[in-house]
């Protein structure tokens, strides 16, 4: 990923914000549709747990590709 090495800090921040905005576009409608009081099957706590689990899985998968690292639970202790 040679193009990535030449990015400034502003470019990296804009890319990360773009990824977060893309994720946000899916989370808000899903939370509104999935909420029990709007006819969905989940409580607010359940929706938050699902949202965090999906975020962690996406982070782990995106970490694997560009950094070519294995996913482990080693915390460096």
PDB file of N, CA, C and O in Angstrom, chain B, residues numbered from 101:
ATOM      1  N   UNK B 101       0.828  -1.177   0.000  1.00  0.00           N
ATOM      2  CA  UNK B 101       0.000   0.000   0.000  1.00  0.00           C
ATOM      3  C   UNK B 101       0.879   1.249   0.000  1.00  0.00           C
ATOM      4  O   UNK B 101       0.943   1.982   0.987  1.00  0.00           O
ATOM      5  N   UNK B 102       1.538   1.470  -1.101  1.00  0.00           N
ATOM      6  CA  UNK B 102       2.443   2.610  -1.228  1.00  0.00           C
ATOM      7  C   UNK B 102       1.702   3.947  -1.166  1.00  0.00           C
ATOM      8  O   UNK B 102       2.239   4.920  -0.637  1.00  0.00           O
ATOM      9  N   UNK B 103       0.496   4.009  -1.689  1.00  0.00           N
ATOM     10  CA  UNK B 103      -0.244   5.267  -1.695  1.00  0.00           C
ATOM     11  C   UNK B 103      -0.552   5.729  -0.285  1.00  0.00           C
ATOM     12  O   UNK B 103      -0.652   6.929  -0.029  1.00  0.00           O
ATOM     13  N   UNK B 104      -0.702   4.781   0.633  1.00  0.00           N
ATOM     14  CA  UNK B 104      -1.051   5.087   2.013  1.00  0.00           C
ATOM     15  C   UNK B 104       0.101   5.774   2.743  1.00  0.00           C
ATOM     16  O   UNK B 104      -0.131   6.577   3.647  1.00  0.00           O
ATOM     17  N   UNK B 105       1.327   5.466   2.361  1.00  0.00           N
ATOM     18  CA  UNK B 105       2.506   6.046   3.015  1.00  0.00           C
ATOM     19  C   UNK B 105       2.634   7.538   2.739  1.00  0.00           C
ATOM     20  O   UNK B 105       3.245   8.254   3.532  1.00  0.00           O
ATOM     21  N   UNK B 106       2.081   8.017   1.651  1.00  0.00           N
ATOM     22  CA  UNK B 106       2.218   9.426   1.278  1.00  0.00           C
ATOM     23  C   UNK B 106       1.077  10.307   1.771  1.00  0.00           C
ATOM     24  O   UNK B 106       1.071  11.509   1.506  1.00  0.00           O
ATOM     25  N   UNK B 107       0.115   9.732   2.482  1.00  0.00           N
ATOM     26  CA  UNK B 107      -1.007  10.527   2.974  1.00  0.00           C
ATOM     27  C   UNK B 107      -0.599  11.373   4.164  1.00  0.00           C
ATOM     28  O   UNK B 107       0.202  10.954   5.000  1.00  0.00           O
ATOM     29  N   UNK B 108      -1.158  12.563   4.227  1.00  0.00           N
ATOM     30  CA  UNK B 108      -0.932  13.411   5.395  1.00  0.00           C
ATOM     31  C   UNK B 108      -1.881  12.989   6.507  1.00  0.00           C
ATOM     32  O   UNK B 108      -2.757  12.148   6.308  1.00  0.00           O
ATOM     33  N   UNK B 109      -1.696  13.577   7.666  1.00  0.00           N
ATOM     34  CA  UNK B 109      -2.570  13.271   8.798  1.00  0.00           C
ATOM     35  C   UNK B 109      -4.018  13.638   8.478  1.00  0.00           C
ATOM     36  O   UNK B 109      -4.944  12.920   8.855  1.00  0.00           O
ATOM     37  N   UNK B 110      -4.205  14.750   7.787  1.00  0.00           N
ATOM     38  CA  UNK B 110      -5.558  15.184   7.408  1.00  0.00           C
ATOM     39  C   UNK B 110      -6.209  14.143   6.491  1.00  0.00           C
ATOM     40  O   UNK B 110      -7.391  13.838   6.649  1.00  0.00           O
ATOM     41  N   UNK B 111      -5.466  13.609   5.555  1.00  0.00           N
ATOM     42  CA  UNK B 111      -6.001  12.584   4.660  1.00  0.00           C
ATOM     43  C   UNK B 111      -6.408  11.323   5.405  1.00  0.00           C
ATOM     44  O   UNK B 111      -7.454  10.739   5.123  1.00  0.00           O
ATOM     45  N   UNK B 112      -5.586  10.905   6.350  1.00  0.00           N
ATOM     46  CA  UNK B 112      -5.904   9.714   7.139  1.00  0.00           C
ATOM     47  C   UNK B 112      -7.145   9.951   7.988  1.00  0.00           C
ATOM     48  O   UNK B 112      -7.999   9.071   8.098  1.00  0.00           O
ATOM     49  N   UNK B 113      -7.250  11.136   8.590  1.00  0.00           N
ATOM     50  CA  UNK B 113      -8.430  11.469   9.401  1.00  0.00           C
ATOM     51  C   UNK B 113      -9.681  11.468   8.533  1.00  0.00           C
ATOM     52  O   UNK B 113     -10.716  10.947   8.948  1.00  0.00           O
ATOM     53  N   UNK B 114      -9.603  12.042   7.337  1.00  0.00           N
ATOM     54  CA  UNK B 114     -10.771  12.081   6.451  1.00  0.00           C
ATOM     55  C   UNK B 114     -11.200  10.679   6.023  1.00  0.00           C
ATOM     56  O   UNK B 114     -12.397  10.404   5.930  1.00  0.00           O
ATOM     57  N   UNK B 115     -10.253   9.798   5.764  1.00  0.00           N
ATOM     58  CA  UNK B 115     -10.590   8.415   5.413  1.00  0.00           C
ATOM     59  C   UNK B 115     -11.275   7.724   6.586  1.00  0.00           C
ATOM     60  O   UNK B 115     -12.277   7.036   6.395  1.00  0.00           O
ATOM     61  N   UNK B 116     -10.749   7.897   7.792  1.00  0.00           N
ATOM     62  CA  UNK B 116     -11.362   7.245   8.952  1.00  0.00           C
ATOM     63  C   UNK B 116     -12.751   7.802   9.229  1.00  0.00           C
ATOM     64  O   UNK B 116     -13.652   7.048   9.596  1.00  0.00           O
ATOM     65  N   UNK B 117     -12.941   9.105   9.060  1.00  0.00           N
ATOM     66  CA  UNK B 117     -14.272   9.684   9.230  1.00  0.00           C
ATOM     67  C   UNK B 117     -15.236   9.175   8.163  1.00  0.00           C
ATOM     68  O   UNK B 117     -16.416   8.967   8.444  1.00  0.00           O
ATOM     69  N   UNK B 118     -14.750   8.976   6.959  1.00  0.00           N
ATOM     70  CA  UNK B 118     -15.592   8.428   5.894  1.00  0.00           C
ATOM     71  C   UNK B 118     -16.060   7.021   6.204  1.00  0.00           C
ATOM     72  O   UNK B 118     -17.212   6.670   5.949  1.00  0.00           O
ATOM     73  N   UNK B 119     -15.162   6.214   6.756  1.00  0.00           N
ATOM     74  CA  UNK B 119     -15.539   4.851   7.158  1.00  0.00           C
ATOM     75  C   UNK B 119     -16.580   4.902   8.265  1.00  0.00           C
ATOM     76  O   UNK B 119     -17.564   4.163   8.229  1.00  0.00           O
ATOM     77  N   UNK B 120     -16.368   5.774   9.252  1.00  0.00           N
ATOM     78  CA  UNK B 120     -17.319   5.895  10.365  1.00  0.00           C
ATOM     79  C   UNK B 120     -18.675   6.395   9.874  1.00  0.00           C
ATOM     80  O   UNK B 120     -19.715   5.925  10.337  1.00  0.00           O
ATOM     81  N   UNK B 121     -18.669   7.340   8.941  1.00  0.00           N
ATOM     82  CA  UNK B 121     -19.931   7.859   8.407  1.00  0.00           C
ATOM     83  C   UNK B 121     -20.683   6.781   7.640  1.00  0.00           C
ATOM     84  O   UNK B 121     -21.904   6.672   7.753  1.00  0.00           O
ATOM     85  N   UNK B 122     -19.962   5.989   6.866  1.00  0.00           N
ATOM     86  CA  UNK B 122     -20.576   4.878   6.137  1.00  0.00           C
ATOM     87  C   UNK B 122     -21.233   3.897   7.112  1.00  0.00           C
ATOM     88  O   UNK B 122     -22.356   3.447   6.882  1.00  0.00           O
ATOM     89  N   UNK B 123     -20.537   3.570   8.190  1.00  0.00           N
ATOM     90  CA  UNK B 123     -21.086   2.666   9.203  1.00  0.00           C
ATOM     91  C   UNK B 123     -22.307   3.293   9.882  1.00  0.00           C
ATOM     92  O   UNK B 123     -23.288   2.601  10.156  1.00  0.00           O
ATOM     93  N   UNK B 124     -22.248   4.578  10.149  1.00  0.00           N
ATOM     94  CA  UNK B 124     -23.339   5.297  10.806  1.00  0.00           C
ATOM     95  C   UNK B 124     -24.608   5.291   9.950  1.00  0.00           C
ATOM     96  O   UNK B 124     -25.714   5.199  10.482  1.00  0.00           O
ATOM     97  N   UNK B 125     -24.451   5.388   8.621  1.00  0.00           N
ATOM     98  CA  UNK B 125     -25.603   5.358   7.726  1.00  0.00           C
ATOM     99  C   UNK B 125     -26.391   4.063   7.849  1.00  0.00           C
ATOM    100  O   UNK B 125     -27.598   4.050   7.604  1.00  0.00           O
ATOM    101  N   UNK B 126     -25.728   2.977   8.224  1.00  0.00           N
ATOM    102  CA  UNK B 126     -26.422   1.704   8.407  1.00  0.00           C
ATOM    103  C   UNK B 126     -26.941   1.523   9.825  1.00  0.00           C
ATOM    104  O   UNK B 126     -27.987   0.905  10.023  1.00  0.00           O
ATOM    105  N   UNK B 127     -26.233   2.045  10.808  1.00  0.00           N
ATOM    106  CA  UNK B 127     -26.611   1.814  12.203  1.00  0.00           C
ATOM    107  C   UNK B 127     -27.879   2.556  12.604  1.00  0.00           C
ATOM    108  O   UNK B 127     -28.730   1.993  13.293  1.00  0.00           O
ATOM    109  N   UNK B 128     -28.018   3.793  12.189  1.00  0.00           N
ATOM    110  CA  UNK B 128     -29.171   4.580  12.617  1.00  0.00           C
ATOM    111  C   UNK B 128     -30.489   3.980  12.120  1.00  0.00           C
ATOM    112  O   UNK B 128     -31.396   3.785  12.929  1.00  0.00           O
ATOM    113  N   UNK B 129     -30.636   3.679  10.823  1.00  0.00           N
ATOM    114  CA  UNK B 129     -31.900   3.057  10.399  1.00  0.00           C
ATOM    115  C   UNK B 129     -32.120   1.679  11.024  1.00  0.00           C
ATOM    116  O   UNK B 129     -33.251   1.312  11.342  1.00  0.00           O
ATOM    117  N   UNK B 130     -31.046   0.922  11.198  1.00  0.00           N
ATOM    118  CA  UNK B 130     -31.191  -0.404  11.799  1.00  0.00           C
ATOM    119  C   UNK B 130     -31.660  -0.291  13.242  1.00  0.00           C
ATOM    120  O   UNK B 130     -32.492  -1.082  13.685  1.00  0.00           O
ATOM    121  N   UNK B 131     -31.139   0.678  13.974  1.00  0.00           N
ATOM    122  CA  UNK B 131     -31.567   0.867  15.362  1.00  0.00           C
ATOM    123  C   UNK B 131     -33.017   1.326  15.436  1.00  0.00           C
ATOM    124  O   UNK B 131     -33.754   0.921  16.335  1.00  0.00           O
ATOM    125  N   UNK B 132     -33.423   2.161  14.503  1.00  0.00           N
ATOM    126  CA  UNK B 132     -34.821   2.623  14.514  1.00  0.00           C
ATOM    127  C   UNK B 132     -35.776   1.492  14.157  1.00  0.00           C
ATOM    128  O   UNK B 132     -36.843   1.367  14.759  1.00  0.00           O
ATOM    129  N   UNK B 133     -35.400   0.670  13.185  1.00  0.00           N
ATOM    130  CA  UNK B 133     -36.264  -0.440  12.768  1.00  0.00           C
ATOM    131  C   UNK B 133     -36.257  -1.581  13.790  1.00  0.00           C
ATOM    132  O   UNK B 133     -37.264  -2.266  13.964  1.00  0.00           O
ATOM    133  N   UNK B 134     -35.134  -1.779  14.454  1.00  0.00           N
ATOM    134  CA  UNK B 134     -35.006  -2.903  15.368  1.00  0.00           C
ATOM    135  C   UNK B 134     -35.496  -2.642  16.774  1.00  0.00           C
ATOM    136  O   UNK B 134     -35.648  -3.582  17.553  1.00  0.00           O
ATOM    137  N   UNK B 135     -35.750  -1.384  17.123  1.00  0.00           N
ATOM    138  CA  UNK B 135     -36.171  -1.036  18.481  1.00  0.00           C
ATOM    139  C   UNK B 135     -37.582  -1.548  18.752  1.00  0.00           C
ATOM    140  O   UNK B 135     -38.484  -1.403  17.927  1.00  0.00           O
ATOM    141  N   UNK B 136     -37.747  -2.139  19.907  1.00  0.00           N
ATOM    142  CA  UNK B 136     -39.010  -2.786  20.289  1.00  0.00           C
ATOM    143  C   UNK B 136     -40.208  -1.841  20.200  1.00  0.00           C
ATOM    144  O   UNK B 136     -41.275  -2.251  19.744  1.00  0.00           O
ATOM    145  N   UNK B 137     -40.055  -0.594  20.622  1.00  0.00           N
ATOM    146  CA  UNK B 137     -41.189   0.343  20.605  1.00  0.00           C
ATOM    147  C   UNK B 137     -41.556   0.803  19.194  1.00  0.00           C
ATOM    148  O   UNK B 137     -42.618   1.391  18.993  1.00  0.00           O
ATOM    149  N   UNK B 138     -40.692   0.542  18.225  1.00  0.00           N
ATOM    150  CA  UNK B 138     -40.992   0.865  16.825  1.00  0.00           C
ATOM    151  C   UNK B 138     -41.413  -0.376  16.048  1.00  0.00           C
ATOM    152  O   UNK B 138     -41.459  -0.352  14.818  1.00  0.00           O
ATOM    153  N   UNK B 139     -41.715  -1.445  16.746  1.00  0.00           N
ATOM    154  CA  UNK B 139     -42.158  -2.667  16.095  1.00  0.00           C
ATOM    155  C   UNK B 139     -41.071  -3.699  15.893  1.00  0.00           C
ATOM    156  O   UNK B 139     -41.331  -4.760  15.327  1.00  0.00           O
ATOM    157  N   UNK B 140     -39.867  -3.417  16.338  1.00  0.00           N
ATOM    158  CA  UNK B 140     -38.760  -4.359  16.180  1.00  0.00           C
ATOM    159  C   UNK B 140     -38.663  -5.331  17.344  1.00  0.00           C
ATOM    160  O   UNK B 140     -39.390  -5.193  18.328  1.00  0.00           O
ATOM    161  N   UNK B 141     -37.784  -6.300  17.245  1.00  0.00           N
ATOM    162  CA  UNK B 141     -37.695  -7.339  18.276  1.00  0.00           C
ATOM    163  C   UNK B 141     -36.690  -7.055  19.398  1.00  0.00           C
ATOM    164  O   UNK B 141     -36.605  -7.857  20.328  1.00  0.00           O
ATOM    165  N   UNK B 142     -35.923  -5.954  19.361  1.00  0.00           N
ATOM    166  CA  UNK B 142     -34.809  -5.765  20.297  1.00  0.00           C
ATOM    167  C   UNK B 142     -35.016  -4.591  21.239  1.00  0.00           C
ATOM    168  O   UNK B 142     -35.643  -3.594  20.882  1.00  0.00           O
ATOM    169  N   UNK B 143     -34.476  -4.723  22.457  1.00  0.00           N
ATOM    170  CA  UNK B 143     -34.436  -3.600  23.393  1.00  0.00           C
ATOM    171  C   UNK B 143     -33.228  -2.733  23.042  1.00  0.00           C
ATOM    172  O   UNK B 143     -32.410  -3.108  22.202  1.00  0.00           O
ATOM    173  N   UNK B 144     -33.121  -1.568  23.692  1.00  0.00           N
ATOM    174  CA  UNK B 144     -31.993  -0.675  23.411  1.00  0.00           C
ATOM    175  C   UNK B 144     -30.662  -1.308  23.799  1.00  0.00           C
ATOM    176  O   UNK B 144     -29.663  -1.135  23.100  1.00  0.00           O
ATOM    177  N   UNK B 145     -30.645  -2.034  24.904  1.00  0.00           N
ATOM    178  CA  UNK B 145     -29.405  -2.686  25.340  1.00  0.00           C
ATOM    179  C   UNK B 145     -28.977  -3.748  24.334  1.00  0.00           C
ATOM    180  O   UNK B 145     -27.798  -3.842  23.994  1.00  0.00           O
ATOM    181  N   UNK B 146     -29.920  -4.540  23.860  1.00  0.00           N
ATOM    182  CA  UNK B 146     -29.599  -5.569  22.866  1.00  0.00           C
ATOM    183  C   UNK B 146     -29.083  -4.956  21.574  1.00  0.00           C
ATOM    184  O   UNK B 146     -28.143  -5.479  20.976  1.00  0.00           O
ATOM    185  N   UNK B 147     -29.682  -3.857  21.135  1.00  0.00           N
ATOM    186  CA  UNK B 147     -29.218  -3.182  19.922  1.00  0.00           C
ATOM    187  C   UNK B 147     -27.806  -2.649  20.096  1.00  0.00           C
ATOM    188  O   UNK B 147     -26.999  -2.734  19.170  1.00  0.00           O
ATOM    189  N   UNK B 148     -27.489  -2.100  21.268  1.00  0.00           N
ATOM    190  CA  UNK B 148     -26.148  -1.578  21.512  1.00  0.00           C
ATOM    191  C   UNK B 148     -25.110  -2.695  21.515  1.00  0.00           C
ATOM    192  O   UNK B 148     -24.013  -2.521  20.984  1.00  0.00           O
ATOM    193  N   UNK B 149     -25.446  -3.842  22.109  1.00  0.00           N
ATOM    194  CA  UNK B 149     -24.525  -4.980  22.128  1.00  0.00           C
ATOM    195  C   UNK B 149     -24.281  -5.488  20.706  1.00  0.00           C
ATOM    196  O   UNK B 149     -23.142  -5.777  20.341  1.00  0.00           O
ATOM    197  N   UNK B 150     -25.326  -5.597  19.913  1.00  0.00           N
ATOM    198  CA  UNK B 150     -25.191  -6.035  18.518  1.00  0.00           C
ATOM    199  C   UNK B 150     -24.332  -5.035  17.737  1.00  0.00           C
ATOM    200  O   UNK B 150     -23.466  -5.431  16.957  1.00  0.00           O
ATOM    201  N   UNK B 151     -24.574  -3.750  17.948  1.00  0.00           N
ATOM    202  CA  UNK B 151     -23.812  -2.705  17.255  1.00  0.00           C
ATOM    203  C   UNK B 151     -22.329  -2.794  17.599  1.00  0.00           C
ATOM    204  O   UNK B 151     -21.483  -2.709  16.709  1.00  0.00           O
ATOM    205  N   UNK B 152     -22.009  -2.963  18.860  1.00  0.00           N
ATOM    206  CA  UNK B 152     -20.603  -3.047  19.274  1.00  0.00           C
ATOM    207  C   UNK B 152     -19.945  -4.314  18.746  1.00  0.00           C
ATOM    208  O   UNK B 152     -18.781  -4.288  18.347  1.00  0.00           O
ATOM    209  N   UNK B 153     -20.682  -5.422  18.741  1.00  0.00           N
ATOM    210  CA  UNK B 153     -20.127  -6.680  18.220  1.00  0.00           C
ATOM    211  C   UNK B 153     -19.800  -6.546  16.733  1.00  0.00           C
ATOM    212  O   UNK B 153     -18.743  -6.993  16.288  1.00  0.00           O
ATOM    213  N   UNK B 154     -20.691  -5.940  15.976  1.00  0.00           N
ATOM    214  CA  UNK B 154     -20.452  -5.743  14.544  1.00  0.00           C
ATOM    215  C   UNK B 154     -19.257  -4.813  14.331  1.00  0.00           C
ATOM    216  O   UNK B 154     -18.428  -5.054  13.453  1.00  0.00           O
ATOM    217  N   UNK B 155     -19.169  -3.754  15.130  1.00  0.00           N
ATOM    218  CA  UNK B 155     -18.042  -2.821  15.014  1.00  0.00           C
ATOM    219  C   UNK B 155     -16.725  -3.535  15.281  1.00  0.00           C
ATOM    220  O   UNK B 155     -15.757  -3.327  14.551  1.00  0.00           O
ATOM    221  N   UNK B 156     -16.670  -4.371  16.312  1.00  0.00           N
ATOM    222  CA  UNK B 156     -15.442  -5.099  16.629  1.00  0.00           C
ATOM    223  C   UNK B 156     -15.061  -6.087  15.533  1.00  0.00           C
ATOM    224  O   UNK B 156     -13.884  -6.216  15.196  1.00  0.00           O
ATOM    225  N   UNK B 157     -16.045  -6.782  14.977  1.00  0.00           N
ATOM    226  CA  UNK B 157     -15.767  -7.742  13.901  1.00  0.00           C
ATOM    227  C   UNK B 157     -15.229  -7.005  12.667  1.00  0.00           C
ATOM    228  O   UNK B 157     -14.259  -7.450  12.053  1.00  0.00           O
ATOM    229  N   UNK B 158     -15.853  -5.889  12.310  1.00  0.00           N
ATOM    230  CA  UNK B 158     -15.387  -5.113  11.155  1.00  0.00           C
ATOM    231  C   UNK B 158     -13.978  -4.593  11.405  1.00  0.00           C
ATOM    232  O   UNK B 158     -13.144  -4.611  10.499  1.00  0.00           O
ATOM    233  N   UNK B 159     -13.702  -4.131  12.622  1.00  0.00           N
ATOM    234  CA  UNK B 159     -12.359  -3.652  12.941  1.00  0.00           C
ATOM    235  C   UNK B 159     -11.337  -4.780  12.830  1.00  0.00           C
ATOM    236  O   UNK B 159     -10.259  -4.587  12.267  1.00  0.00           O
ATOM    237  N   UNK B 160     -11.666  -5.943  13.358  1.00  0.00           N
ATOM    238  CA  UNK B 160     -10.729  -7.061  13.311  1.00  0.00           C
ATOM    239  C   UNK B 160     -10.454  -7.488  11.874  1.00  0.00           C
ATOM    240  O   UNK B 160      -9.315  -7.800  11.527  1.00  0.00           O
ATOM    241  N   UNK B 161     -11.480  -7.504  11.043  1.00  0.00           N
ATOM    242  CA  UNK B 161     -11.288  -7.889   9.646  1.00  0.00           C
ATOM    243  C   UNK B 161     -10.498  -6.834   8.879  1.00  0.00           C
ATOM    244  O   UNK B 161      -9.661  -7.168   8.040  1.00  0.00           O
ATOM    245  N   UNK B 162     -10.761  -5.567   9.165  1.00  0.00           N
ATOM    246  CA  UNK B 162     -10.026  -4.514   8.465  1.00  0.00           C
ATOM    247  C   UNK B 162      -8.583  -4.426   8.955  1.00  0.00           C
ATOM    248  O   UNK B 162      -7.706  -3.994   8.207  1.00  0.00           O
ATOM    249  N   UNK B 163      -8.328  -4.821  10.180  1.00  0.00           N
ATOM    250  CA  UNK B 163      -6.971  -4.829  10.718  1.00  0.00           C
ATOM    251  C   UNK B 163      -6.131  -5.900  10.044  1.00  0.00           C
ATOM    252  O   UNK B 163      -4.939  -5.702   9.806  1.00  0.00           O
ATOM    253  N   UNK B 164      -6.726  -6.993   9.747  1.00  0.00           N
ATOM    254  CA  UNK B 164      -6.013  -8.131   9.169  1.00  0.00           C
ATOM    255  C   UNK B 164      -5.470  -7.812   7.779  1.00  0.00           C
ATOM    256  O   UNK B 164      -4.327  -8.151   7.475  1.00  0.00           O
ATOM    257  N   UNK B 165      -6.258  -7.177   6.946  1.00  0.00           N
ATOM    258  CA  UNK B 165      -5.884  -6.960   5.546  1.00  0.00           C
ATOM    259  C   UNK B 165      -4.710  -5.993   5.360  1.00  0.00           C
ATOM    260  O   UNK B 165      -3.681  -6.403   4.823  1.00  0.00           O
ATOM    261  N   UNK B 166      -4.821  -4.731   5.781  1.00  0.00           N
ATOM    262  CA  UNK B 166      -3.730  -3.808   5.450  1.00  0.00           C
ATOM    263  C   UNK B 166      -2.456  -4.016   6.261  1.00  0.00           C
ATOM    264  O   UNK B 166      -1.366  -3.702   5.783  1.00  0.00           O
ATOM    265  N   UNK B 167      -2.573  -4.536   7.470  1.00  0.00           N
ATOM    266  CA  UNK B 167      -1.396  -4.668   8.312  1.00  0.00           C
ATOM    267  C   UNK B 167      -0.819  -6.073   8.296  1.00  0.00           C
ATOM    268  O   UNK B 167       0.232  -6.318   8.888  1.00  0.00           O
ATOM    269  N   UNK B 168      -1.487  -6.991   7.632  1.00  0.00           N
ATOM    270  CA  UNK B 168      -1.060  -8.384   7.487  1.00  0.00           C
ATOM    271  C   UNK B 168      -0.629  -8.941   8.846  1.00  0.00           C
ATOM    272  O   UNK B 168       0.482  -9.445   9.009  1.00  0.00           O
ATOM    273  N   UNK B 169      -1.525  -8.835   9.795  1.00  0.00           N
ATOM    274  CA  UNK B 169      -1.282  -9.363  11.130  1.00  0.00           C
ATOM    275  C   UNK B 169      -2.325 -10.420  11.442  1.00  0.00           C
ATOM    276  O   UNK B 169      -3.451 -10.376  10.946  1.00  0.00           O
ATOM    277  N   UNK B 170      -1.930 -11.359  12.265  1.00  0.00           N
ATOM    278  CA  UNK B 170      -2.901 -12.346  12.704  1.00  0.00           C
ATOM    279  C   UNK B 170      -3.712 -11.761  13.847  1.00  0.00           C
ATOM    280  O   UNK B 170      -3.222 -10.927  14.609  1.00  0.00           O
ATOM    281  N   UNK B 171      -4.935 -12.197  13.957  1.00  0.00           N
ATOM    282  CA  UNK B 171      -5.815 -11.733  15.017  1.00  0.00           C
ATOM    283  C   UNK B 171      -5.599 -12.624  16.228  1.00  0.00           C
ATOM    284  O   UNK B 171      -5.759 -13.842  16.147  1.00  0.00           O
ATOM    285  N   UNK B 172      -5.238 -12.017  17.345  1.00  0.00           N
ATOM    286  CA  UNK B 172      -5.013 -12.794  18.561  1.00  0.00           C
ATOM    287  C   UNK B 172      -5.473 -11.989  19.767  1.00  0.00           C
ATOM    288  O   UNK B 172      -5.747 -10.793  19.666  1.00  0.00           O
ATOM    289  N   UNK B 173      -5.552 -12.649  20.883  1.00  0.00           N
ATOM    290  CA  UNK B 173      -5.952 -11.995  22.123  1.00  0.00           C
ATOM    291  C   UNK B 173      -4.744 -11.650  22.984  1.00  0.00           C
ATOM    292  O   UNK B 173      -4.898 -11.350  24.168  1.00  0.00           O
ATOM    293  N   UNK B 174      -3.554 -11.686  22.415  1.00  0.00           N
ATOM    294  CA  UNK B 174      -2.326 -11.359  23.147  1.00  0.00           C
ATOM    295  C   UNK B 174      -2.295  -9.852  23.406  1.00  0.00           C
ATOM    296  O   UNK B 174      -2.277  -9.050  22.472  1.00  0.00           O
ATOM    297  N   UNK B 175      -2.289  -9.482  24.683  1.00  0.00           N
ATOM    298  CA  UNK B 175      -2.303  -8.079  25.049  1.00  0.00           C
ATOM    299  C   UNK B 175      -0.924  -7.532  25.361  1.00  0.00           C
ATOM    300  O   UNK B 175      -0.788  -6.369  25.740  1.00  0.00           O
ATOM    301  N   UNK B 176       0.108  -8.366  25.204  1.00  0.00           N
ATOM    302  CA  UNK B 176       1.462  -7.895  25.410  1.00  0.00           C
ATOM    303  C   UNK B 176       1.956  -7.971  26.845  1.00  0.00           C
ATOM    304  O   UNK B 176       2.970  -7.361  27.186  1.00  0.00           O
ATOM    305  N   UNK B 177       1.258  -8.704  27.678  1.00  0.00           N
ATOM    306  CA  UNK B 177       1.698  -8.823  29.074  1.00  0.00           C
ATOM    307  C   UNK B 177       2.705  -9.925  29.220  1.00  0.00           C
ATOM    308  O   UNK B 177       3.191 -10.176  30.323  1.00  0.00           O
TER     309      UNK B 177
END
